[in-house]
């Protein structure tokens, strides 16, 4: 029979552990809520949207470019708001704005200026700002040894995105893109926004040793020293920031161009448009293995090498996609593409708090997110112009594979900063 005192100890501890993991689930839901602002999701509706709004691919890519570039600026106020007014309020305001933008998107007309404004709001609030809130939620609750939390977060993301691609893709086929986008807005308003308002909480750091201050019973303490975190300027001065931001940016540049014109690329290779939702859902599920692999690797292998492996796999997958002509070719190409996506996701979500601390985490992650958003904005334009130049997407896929591989080969030679417990500055190891 269990001792009563032991039960009393285990009960609160179990509840506190459960409450600490709740933000990981909420963060995953928030990232999936960026769905209507993400390039891969917009790729589901690109072809019917172009026909409906009488747009050509280059014009649409240019509108997307400027909307993404301007929307990337939302990363800065998102990081500032999170650091100043907290997670719940800033996230709720952002999510409400995204819902309004998605509703407007579903009713967009042919007026270019109005459509650009709607696309800008969707990109800025969804792809940029809400992504910052999602990533930072996990980093704030797990400031040290965040690998397991980020692995679970990425696992949930892959599952939820796979379901989203499948469900929304089927809805588009059945009812059209406008009705499907209206349904997305309804889900965000009815499920995600109430979840944020009711369940998202800001973690409270434990008071320093010797302090007599007591925290309210409703808060949860987590370990971590805020004083030794790097500033944004210090982080920007390290090669590691540009390695991991640049690796994610090179991945996103290709993934955004590939994502927005996925259907046209697959049709060019001889596949039916109906293959697209299955291809996207399949790569999302395959990314689970990449996330699990990365969770194991980052505990044993240098982060730079993990980044190199992920980019090498992505380059291999792009070559496979460019050469695909049968279904089994497409399945084979999806394996390294999915693995690389999962690896890149875990790396990008994990490194910032580990390397630079919590003191200015919102600003640092916001800046890194902005770099990736900028690259995502360029991707569709590069792909559209390459298709016009070569009259095919295949040469662009080979060129993208070479560029991604080059970044991967450079990754192992970049040193990582390490934080001293007693100082705010960064120092480098003498050897790699």
Protein Blocks (a to p, Z undefined) as FASTA:
>chain_A
ZZfklmmmmmmmmmmmmmmmmmmmmmmmmmmmmmmmpfklmmmmmmmmmmmnopafklmm
mmmmmmmmmmmmmmmmmmmmmmmnojklmmmmmmmmmmmmmmmmmmccfblklmmmmmmm
mmmmmmmmmmmmmmmmmmmmmmghkllmmmmmmmmmmmmmmmmmmmmmmmmmmnojklmm
mmmmmmmmmmmmmmmmmmgccddddddehiabdcdfkbccdeddfklpccfklmmmpmkl
mmmmmmmmmmmmmmmmmmmmmmmmmmmnopafklmmmmmmmmmmmmmmmmmmmmmmmmmp
cfklmmmmmmmmmmmmmmmmmmpcbfklmmmmmmmmmmmmmmmmmmmmmmmmmmnojmlm
mmmmmmmmmmmmmmmmmmmmmmmmmmmmnopaklmmmmmmmmmmmmmmmmmmpccddddf
kbcbdcddfbZZ
